[in-house]
Amino acid sequence: MREWHNEPASDLQKKKILSLMSLYPQYKLIVNLDVLKKGQAHSLIGFLLEKNLSFLLEKRILAKDSSESIKERPKEKQIYRISEGDDLAAYSIFRNKVKGKLLQYELHGSDIVFQIIEVLGEIPEDILKSTNLKVEKLEEA
């Protein structure tokens, strides 16, 4: 009887690895996904989720990508207006998640009407989709 971790990696695992690798454009995957076993793929996904890239570099699973197309231009500051939050915690959690700097806010009594925040670069789409706040991009700083 074969154990699950010795079976070839599933297509779903391969997709997850490629999706996670897109978060790290400065690295390239050295190992061939088609030869990975389920156990190896499971471990690789875990290391990528934990951002344990130094271990993956050391084990020669990842390498720095030196191609010119990978070099990013410096991120520019973006200004966003966030509103329609239920409480202060919703605003604070969102602002911390995007590493935003509070520039301005307006209160109506003890309720927050809006906050203006400054963020380095664009707010990722997955974060925008995961919040109940209304987020509007105002301008570049």
C-alpha positions in Angstrom: 0.0 0.0 0.0 1.4 3.4 -1.0 1.4 6.2 1.5 -0.1 9.5 0.5 3.1 11.5 0.9 4.9 9.2 -1.7 2.3 9.8 -4.4 2.9 12.4 -7.1 1.9 15.9 -6.1 -1.6 16.8 -7.1 -2.5 19.5 -9.7 -4.0 21.5 -6.9 -0.7 21.4 -4.9 1.2 22.5 -8.0 -1.3 25.4 -8.6 -0.9 26.5 -5.0 2.9 26.5 -5.3 2.8 28.5 -8.5 0.3 30.9 -6.9 2.5 31.4 -3.8 5.6 31.8 -6.0 3.9 34.8 -7.7 4.2 36.6 -4.4 8.0 36.4 -4.7 8.9 37.6 -8.2 12.6 38.0 -7.2 12.9 34.2 -6.7 12.6 31.3 -9.1 11.7 27.7 -8.3 14.6 25.3 -9.2 12.8 22.0 -8.6 10.6 20.5 -11.3 7.0 20.4 -10.0 6.3 17.3 -12.0 8.8 15.2 -9.9 7.5 16.4 -6.5 5.8 14.0 -4.2 2.7 15.0 -2.2 4.7 15.2 1.0 7.4 17.4 -0.6 4.7 19.7 -2.1 3.0 19.9 1.2 6.2 21.0 2.9 7.1 23.5 0.1 3.7 25.1 0.4 4.2 25.4 4.2 7.6 27.0 3.8 6.2 29.5 1.2 3.2 30.4 3.5 5.6 30.9 6.4 7.9 33.0 4.2 10.8 30.8 5.1 12.7 31.6 1.9 16.1 31.4 3.4 15.6 27.7 4.2 14.4 27.1 0.6 17.4 29.0 -0.8 19.8 27.0 1.4 18.2 23.7 0.2 18.5 24.8 -3.4 14.7 24.7 -3.9 14.7 28.4 -4.8 17.2 30.7 -6.4 17.4 34.5 -6.7 16.1 35.5 -10.2 18.6 37.8 -11.7 16.7 38.6 -14.9 16.3 42.3 -15.6 12.5 42.0 -16.0 12.1 41.1 -12.3 13.6 44.3 -11.0 10.8 46.4 -9.6 10.5 50.1 -9.8 10.3 51.7 -6.4 6.8 51.7 -5.0 5.0 55.0 -4.9 2.9 56.2 -2.1 -0.8 55.9 -2.7 -3.6 57.7 -0.8 -6.8 55.9 0.1 -10.1 56.9 1.8 -11.6 54.1 3.9 -15.1 54.3 5.2 -18.3 52.4 6.2 -16.6 50.5 9.0 -18.5 49.1 11.9 -16.0 50.1 14.6 -12.5 51.4 15.2 -11.1 47.8 15.2 -12.1 47.3 11.6 -10.2 50.4 10.5 -7.2 49.6 12.7 -6.9 46.0 11.5 -7.2 47.0 7.8 -4.6 49.8 8.2 -2.2 47.5 9.9 -2.7 44.8 7.3 -1.8 47.2 4.5 0.9 49.0 6.6 -0.9 52.2 6.1 -0.2 55.5 7.8 -3.1 57.5 9.1 -3.2 61.0 7.6 -6.6 62.3 8.4 -9.9 61.1 9.9 -13.4 62.5 10.6 -15.7 61.6 13.5 -19.4 62.0 13.9 -19.8 61.7 17.7 -17.8 58.6 18.5 -18.4 57.0 15.1 -15.7 57.1 12.4 -17.0 58.7 9.2 -13.8 58.0 7.2 -10.0 57.7 7.4 -7.4 58.9 4.9 -4.4 56.6 4.8 -1.1 56.5 2.9 0.2 53.2 1.6 3.4 52.3 -0.1 2.3 50.8 -3.4 -1.1 49.5 -4.4 -3.3 47.6 -1.9 -3.4 43.9 -3.1 -6.7 42.8 -4.6 -7.1 39.9 -2.1 -7.0 42.3 0.8 -9.5 44.6 -0.8 -11.8 41.7 -1.4 -11.5 40.4 2.2 -12.6 43.6 3.9 -16.1 45.0 4.5 -14.7 48.6 4.4 -15.3 50.8 1.4 -11.8 51.6 0.0 -11.3 54.3 -2.5 -8.0 55.3 -4.1 -7.7 59.1 -4.1 -4.3 59.9 -5.7 -0.6 59.3 -5.6 1.2 61.2 -2.9 
